[in-house]
């Protein structure tokens, strides 16, 4: 099974699908923001950045999928962004279910100085609202719950991708004849 996954990740289709998944999730986020007028909070913006990193990892994997180190780098970046996204989405969920006087999330994103996404692409990465209860749900789950599921699945898939890179590609027949 891992050899099949290794062969699948050795082609450009796998990494293109990861890029396409990232683009579709980002498109949904923009539809929620501009179509349904759900203003993003700082946690939403961080989750969008983690999903954008999925796309970057897909592009890295598409560059040279036949080179094992490139596949490993792309899968490792996919894992790192999934872990970061899951931690942020858990915080986001906890902020939305908090009881008491309003939410405590910030209105300013803290991106690093070398990567100010909120200044480069404010239409996508500038927080416009505080975390609070959401009116949107699908199949009984809120947006942060769906995002937690997406990132948890991303962790599982990226771990499988990394494990598949450690499998030997050609069988060793010499051990049978000793």
C-alpha positions as CSV (number, residue, x, y, z in Angstrom):
1,X,0.0,0.0,0.0
2,X,2.8,2.4,0.9
3,X,4.5,1.6,-2.4
4,X,1.4,2.6,-4.3
5,X,1.2,5.9,-2.3
6,X,4.9,6.5,-3.0
7,X,4.3,5.9,-6.7
8,X,1.2,8.2,-6.6
9,X,3.2,11.0,-4.9
10,X,6.0,10.6,-7.5
11,X,3.7,12.1,-10.1
12,X,2.4,15.6,-10.5
13,X,-1.3,14.6,-10.2
14,X,-1.0,14.1,-6.4
15,X,0.5,17.5,-5.8
16,X,-1.8,19.2,-8.3
17,X,-4.7,17.8,-6.3
18,X,-3.3,19.2,-3.1
19,X,-2.9,22.6,-4.8
20,X,-6.5,22.3,-6.2
21,X,-7.8,21.4,-2.7
22,X,-6.1,24.5,-1.3
23,X,-7.5,26.7,-4.0
24,X,-11.0,25.4,-3.5
25,X,-10.9,25.9,0.3
26,X,-9.6,29.4,-0.2
27,X,-12.4,30.1,-2.7
28,X,-14.9,28.9,-0.2
29,X,-13.4,31.2,2.4
30,X,-13.7,34.2,0.0
31,X,-17.3,33.2,-0.8
32,X,-18.1,33.2,2.9
33,X,-16.5,36.6,3.3
34,X,-17.8,38.4,0.3
35,X,-20.9,36.3,-0.7
36,X,-22.4,35.6,2.7
37,X,-20.9,38.6,4.4
38,X,-19.2,36.5,7.2
39,X,-16.4,38.7,8.3
40,X,-13.1,36.8,9.2
41,X,-11.6,37.0,12.6
42,X,-7.9,36.6,13.3
43,X,-8.2,32.8,13.8
44,X,-9.9,32.6,10.4
45,X,-7.1,34.5,8.8
46,X,-4.5,32.2,10.4
47,X,-6.4,29.2,9.1
48,X,-6.5,30.7,5.6
49,X,-2.7,31.1,5.8
50,X,-2.3,27.4,6.8
51,X,-4.5,26.4,3.9
52,X,-2.5,28.6,1.5
53,X,0.6,26.7,2.7
54,X,-1.1,23.6,1.4
55,X,-1.1,25.2,-2.0
56,X,2.6,26.2,-1.7
57,X,3.4,22.6,-0.7
58,X,1.5,21.3,-3.7
59,X,3.5,23.6,-6.0
60,X,6.8,22.5,-4.4
61,X,5.7,18.9,-5.0
62,X,4.8,19.6,-8.6
63,X,8.2,21.1,-9.4
64,X,10.2,17.9,-9.2
65,X,8.0,15.0,-8.0
66,X,10.5,12.4,-9.1
67,X,13.1,13.7,-6.6
68,X,12.5,12.1,-3.3
69,X,13.8,15.0,-1.2
70,X,11.3,17.4,-2.9
71,X,8.5,15.0,-2.2
72,X,9.7,14.8,1.4
73,X,9.9,18.6,1.7
74,X,6.4,19.0,0.3
75,X,4.9,16.4,2.6
76,X,6.8,17.8,5.6
77,X,5.4,21.3,4.8
78,X,2.0,19.8,4.4
79,X,2.3,18.2,7.8
80,X,3.6,21.4,9.5
81,X,0.8,23.5,8.0
82,X,-1.8,20.9,9.0
83,X,-0.5,20.8,12.6
84,X,-0.5,24.6,12.8
85,X,-3.9,24.8,11.3
86,X,-5.3,22.2,13.7
87,X,-4.0,24.1,16.7
88,X,-5.4,27.4,15.4
89,X,-8.8,25.8,14.6
90,X,-9.0,24.3,18.1
91,X,-8.4,27.8,19.6
92,X,-11.0,29.2,17.1
93,X,-13.6,26.6,18.2
94,X,-12.9,27.3,21.9
95,X,-13.3,31.0,21.3
96,X,-16.7,30.5,19.6
97,X,-18.1,28.4,22.3
98,X,-16.9,30.6,25.2
99,X,-19.6,31.9,27.4
100,X,-19.5,35.2,29.1
101,X,-19.0,38.8,27.9
102,X,-18.0,38.6,24.3
103,X,-15.0,37.0,22.6
104,X,-11.4,37.8,23.4
105,X,-9.7,37.3,20.1
106,X,-7.7,40.1,18.6
107,X,-8.4,42.3,15.6
108,X,-4.8,42.5,14.3
109,X,-3.0,39.5,12.8
110,X,0.6,38.9,14.0
111,X,2.3,37.8,10.8
112,X,6.1,37.8,10.8
113,X,7.8,41.0,9.5
114,X,9.2,39.1,6.5
115,X,5.8,37.8,5.5
116,X,3.1,40.5,6.2
117,X,0.2,38.7,4.4
118,X,-2.3,41.1,5.9
119,X,-0.5,44.0,4.1
120,X,0.2,42.1,0.9
121,X,-3.2,40.7,0.4
122,X,-5.7,42.5,2.7
123,X,-8.7,41.2,0.8
124,X,-7.8,37.7,2.1
125,X,-5.7,38.0,5.2
126,X,-6.9,41.1,7.1
127,X,-9.1,40.2,10.1
128,X,-12.4,42.3,10.1
129,X,-14.2,40.9,13.2
130,X,-13.7,39.3,16.6
131,X,-14.3,35.6,17.3
132,X,-17.8,35.0,18.3
133,X,-20.8,32.6,17.9
134,X,-21.4,31.7,14.2
135,X,-24.8,31.4,12.6
136,X,-23.4,29.2,9.8
137,X,-23.5,25.4,10.1
138,X,-23.5,22.4,7.8
139,X,-24.8,19.0,8.9
140,X,-24.9,20.3,12.5
141,X,-21.2,21.3,12.6
142,X,-19.9,24.9,12.7
143,X,-17.2,26.3,10.5
144,X,-14.4,25.8,13.1
145,X,-15.5,22.2,13.6
146,X,-15.3,21.6,9.8
147,X,-11.9,23.2,9.7
148,X,-10.7,21.0,12.5
149,X,-11.8,18.0,10.5
150,X,-10.0,19.3,7.4
151,X,-6.7,19.8,9.3
152,X,-6.9,16.5,11.1
153,X,-7.3,14.7,7.8
154,X,-4.4,16.8,6.5
155,X,-2.2,15.5,9.3
156,X,-3.2,11.9,8.6
157,X,-2.6,12.2,4.8
158,X,0.7,14.0,5.2
159,X,2.0,11.4,7.7
160,X,1.1,8.7,5.2
161,X,2.9,10.6,2.5
162,X,6.0,10.9,4.7
163,X,5.9,7.2,5.6
164,X,5.6,6.3,2.0
165,X,8.8,8.2,1.2
166,X,10.7,5.9,3.6
167,X,9.7,2.7,1.8
168,X,12.3,1.1,-0.4
169,X,11.3,1.4,-4.1
170,X,13.0,-1.7,-5.4
171,X,12.7,-5.0,-3.5
172,X,15.9,-6.5,-2.1
173,X,16.3,-10.0,-3.4
174,X,19.8,-10.5,-2.0
175,X,18.5,-11.3,1.4
176,X,16.7,-14.4,0.2
177,X,19.9,-16.0,-1.1
178,X,22.2,-15.8,1.8
